[in-house]
C-alpha cells in the first residue's frame, strides 16, 4: 500500500486561456496529470488564470477539475 505524505510545498500553476484553442482539453489533461502524480494531496495549490474576456466559465471548469 502506498503512503502519501504531505509535502511542505506550494505549487503555483499559471495558465493562459486562448478562446481560440481547445483550452478545456488542454487544462483538463494537465490537471489530470498533476492529480495522477498525487500532487493535489501532497502540496498546496494556487492557480493563476489569464484569459481573453470573461473568466467565470474558466473558473467553474477548473473548480470542477480540482474538487
PyMOL commands that place a pseudoatom at each C-alpha (Angstrom):
pseudoatom trace, name=CA, resn=UNK, resi=1, chain=A, elem=C, hetatm=0, pos=[0.000, 0.000, 0.000]
pseudoatom trace, name=CA, resn=UNK, resi=2, chain=A, elem=C, hetatm=0, pos=[1.359, 3.418, -0.961]
pseudoatom trace, name=CA, resn=UNK, resi=3, chain=A, elem=C, hetatm=0, pos=[1.519, 6.012, 1.769]
pseudoatom trace, name=CA, resn=UNK, resi=4, chain=A, elem=C, hetatm=0, pos=[1.020, 9.637, 0.740]
pseudoatom trace, name=CA, resn=UNK, resi=5, chain=A, elem=C, hetatm=0, pos=[2.711, 12.256, 2.838]
pseudoatom trace, name=CA, resn=UNK, resi=6, chain=A, elem=C, hetatm=0, pos=[2.037, 15.976, 2.896]
pseudoatom trace, name=CA, resn=UNK, resi=7, chain=A, elem=C, hetatm=0, pos=[4.920, 17.896, 1.363]
pseudoatom trace, name=CA, resn=UNK, resi=8, chain=A, elem=C, hetatm=0, pos=[5.898, 21.276, 2.659]
pseudoatom trace, name=CA, resn=UNK, resi=9, chain=A, elem=C, hetatm=0, pos=[5.394, 22.660, -0.846]
pseudoatom trace, name=CA, resn=UNK, resi=10, chain=A, elem=C, hetatm=0, pos=[3.324, 25.197, -2.707]
pseudoatom trace, name=CA, resn=UNK, resi=11, chain=A, elem=C, hetatm=0, pos=[2.647, 24.724, -6.405]
pseudoatom trace, name=CA, resn=UNK, resi=12, chain=A, elem=C, hetatm=0, pos=[1.693, 27.745, -8.497]
pseudoatom trace, name=CA, resn=UNK, resi=13, chain=A, elem=C, hetatm=0, pos=[0.020, 26.708, -11.751]
pseudoatom trace, name=CA, resn=UNK, resi=14, chain=A, elem=C, hetatm=0, pos=[-0.187, 29.571, -14.261]
pseudoatom trace, name=CA, resn=UNK, resi=15, chain=A, elem=C, hetatm=0, pos=[-2.316, 29.227, -17.350]
pseudoatom trace, name=CA, resn=UNK, resi=16, chain=A, elem=C, hetatm=0, pos=[-3.210, 31.474, -20.272]
pseudoatom trace, name=CA, resn=UNK, resi=17, chain=A, elem=C, hetatm=0, pos=[-6.552, 30.661, -21.857]
pseudoatom trace, name=CA, resn=UNK, resi=18, chain=A, elem=C, hetatm=0, pos=[-6.920, 31.398, -25.547]
pseudoatom trace, name=CA, resn=UNK, resi=19, chain=A, elem=C, hetatm=0, pos=[-10.572, 31.215, -26.543]
pseudoatom trace, name=CA, resn=UNK, resi=20, chain=A, elem=C, hetatm=0, pos=[-9.437, 30.031, -29.992]
pseudoatom trace, name=CA, resn=UNK, resi=21, chain=A, elem=C, hetatm=0, pos=[-7.915, 26.838, -28.576]
pseudoatom trace, name=CA, resn=UNK, resi=22, chain=A, elem=C, hetatm=0, pos=[-9.437, 23.712, -27.040]
pseudoatom trace, name=CA, resn=UNK, resi=23, chain=A, elem=C, hetatm=0, pos=[-8.499, 25.019, -23.608]
pseudoatom trace, name=CA, resn=UNK, resi=24, chain=A, elem=C, hetatm=0, pos=[-10.788, 22.617, -21.723]
pseudoatom trace, name=CA, resn=UNK, resi=25, chain=A, elem=C, hetatm=0, pos=[-8.933, 19.598, -23.129]
pseudoatom trace, name=CA, resn=UNK, resi=26, chain=A, elem=C, hetatm=0, pos=[-5.530, 21.177, -22.505]
pseudoatom trace, name=CA, resn=UNK, resi=27, chain=A, elem=C, hetatm=0, pos=[-6.209, 22.306, -18.921]
pseudoatom trace, name=CA, resn=UNK, resi=28, chain=A, elem=C, hetatm=0, pos=[-8.212, 19.177, -18.081]
pseudoatom trace, name=CA, resn=UNK, resi=29, chain=A, elem=C, hetatm=0, pos=[-5.356, 16.984, -19.289]
pseudoatom trace, name=CA, resn=UNK, resi=30, chain=A, elem=C, hetatm=0, pos=[-2.722, 18.919, -17.370]
pseudoatom trace, name=CA, resn=UNK, resi=31, chain=A, elem=C, hetatm=0, pos=[-4.739, 18.872, -14.141]
pseudoatom trace, name=CA, resn=UNK, resi=32, chain=A, elem=C, hetatm=0, pos=[-5.427, 15.133, -14.557]
pseudoatom trace, name=CA, resn=UNK, resi=33, chain=A, elem=C, hetatm=0, pos=[-1.710, 14.510, -14.979]
pseudoatom trace, name=CA, resn=UNK, resi=34, chain=A, elem=C, hetatm=0, pos=[-0.849, 16.526, -11.848]
pseudoatom trace, name=CA, resn=UNK, resi=35, chain=A, elem=C, hetatm=0, pos=[-3.542, 14.599, -9.957]
pseudoatom trace, name=CA, resn=UNK, resi=36, chain=A, elem=C, hetatm=0, pos=[-2.099, 11.264, -11.179]
pseudoatom trace, name=CA, resn=UNK, resi=37, chain=A, elem=C, hetatm=0, pos=[1.209, 12.156, -9.517]
pseudoatom trace, name=CA, resn=UNK, resi=38, chain=A, elem=C, hetatm=0, pos=[-0.606, 12.696, -6.217]
pseudoatom trace, name=CA, resn=UNK, resi=39, chain=A, elem=C, hetatm=0, pos=[0.372, 16.354, -6.054]
pseudoatom trace, name=CA, resn=UNK, resi=40, chain=A, elem=C, hetatm=0, pos=[-3.105, 17.591, -5.117]
pseudoatom trace, name=CA, resn=UNK, resi=41, chain=A, elem=C, hetatm=0, pos=[-2.963, 15.531, -1.946]
pseudoatom trace, name=CA, resn=UNK, resi=42, chain=A, elem=C, hetatm=0, pos=[0.665, 16.360, -1.145]
pseudoatom trace, name=CA, resn=UNK, resi=43, chain=A, elem=C, hetatm=0, pos=[1.010, 20.090, -1.786]
pseudoatom trace, name=CA, resn=UNK, resi=44, chain=A, elem=C, hetatm=0, pos=[-0.878, 23.364, -1.564]
pseudoatom trace, name=CA, resn=UNK, resi=45, chain=A, elem=C, hetatm=0, pos=[-2.027, 24.589, -4.993]
pseudoatom trace, name=CA, resn=UNK, resi=46, chain=A, elem=C, hetatm=0, pos=[-2.572, 28.113, -6.270]
pseudoatom trace, name=CA, resn=UNK, resi=47, chain=A, elem=C, hetatm=0, pos=[-3.970, 28.503, -9.779]
pseudoatom trace, name=CA, resn=UNK, resi=48, chain=A, elem=C, hetatm=0, pos=[-3.482, 31.763, -11.689]
pseudoatom trace, name=CA, resn=UNK, resi=49, chain=A, elem=C, hetatm=0, pos=[-5.561, 32.235, -14.831]
pseudoatom trace, name=CA, resn=UNK, resi=50, chain=A, elem=C, hetatm=0, pos=[-5.108, 34.818, -17.561]
pseudoatom trace, name=CA, resn=UNK, resi=51, chain=A, elem=C, hetatm=0, pos=[-7.716, 34.720, -20.275]
pseudoatom trace, name=CA, resn=UNK, resi=52, chain=A, elem=C, hetatm=0, pos=[-9.332, 36.659, -23.039]
pseudoatom trace, name=CA, resn=UNK, resi=53, chain=A, elem=C, hetatm=0, pos=[-12.713, 38.025, -21.944]
pseudoatom trace, name=CA, resn=UNK, resi=54, chain=A, elem=C, hetatm=0, pos=[-14.821, 36.837, -19.018]
pseudoatom trace, name=CA, resn=UNK, resi=55, chain=A, elem=C, hetatm=0, pos=[-13.435, 34.081, -16.824]
pseudoatom trace, name=CA, resn=UNK, resi=56, chain=A, elem=C, hetatm=0, pos=[-16.491, 32.701, -14.979]
pseudoatom trace, name=CA, resn=UNK, resi=57, chain=A, elem=C, hetatm=0, pos=[-16.664, 29.601, -17.195]
pseudoatom trace, name=CA, resn=UNK, resi=58, chain=A, elem=C, hetatm=0, pos=[-12.912, 29.045, -16.801]
pseudoatom trace, name=CA, resn=UNK, resi=59, chain=A, elem=C, hetatm=0, pos=[-13.148, 29.392, -13.023]
pseudoatom trace, name=CA, resn=UNK, resi=60, chain=A, elem=C, hetatm=0, pos=[-16.056, 26.919, -12.877]
pseudoatom trace, name=CA, resn=UNK, resi=61, chain=A, elem=C, hetatm=0, pos=[-14.260, 24.413, -15.121]
pseudoatom trace, name=CA, resn=UNK, resi=62, chain=A, elem=C, hetatm=0, pos=[-11.075, 24.491, -13.036]
pseudoatom trace, name=CA, resn=UNK, resi=63, chain=A, elem=C, hetatm=0, pos=[-13.077, 24.204, -9.797]
pseudoatom trace, name=CA, resn=UNK, resi=64, chain=A, elem=C, hetatm=0, pos=[-14.791, 21.086, -11.179]
pseudoatom trace, name=CA, resn=UNK, resi=65, chain=A, elem=C, hetatm=0, pos=[-11.441, 19.577, -12.230]
pseudoatom trace, name=CA, resn=UNK, resi=66, chain=A, elem=C, hetatm=0, pos=[-9.745, 20.184, -8.874]
pseudoatom trace, name=CA, resn=UNK, resi=67, chain=A, elem=C, hetatm=0, pos=[-12.518, 19.013, -6.489]
for i in range(1, 67): cmd.bond("trace and resi %d" % i, "trace and resi %d" % (i + 1))
show_as sticks, trace
zoom trace
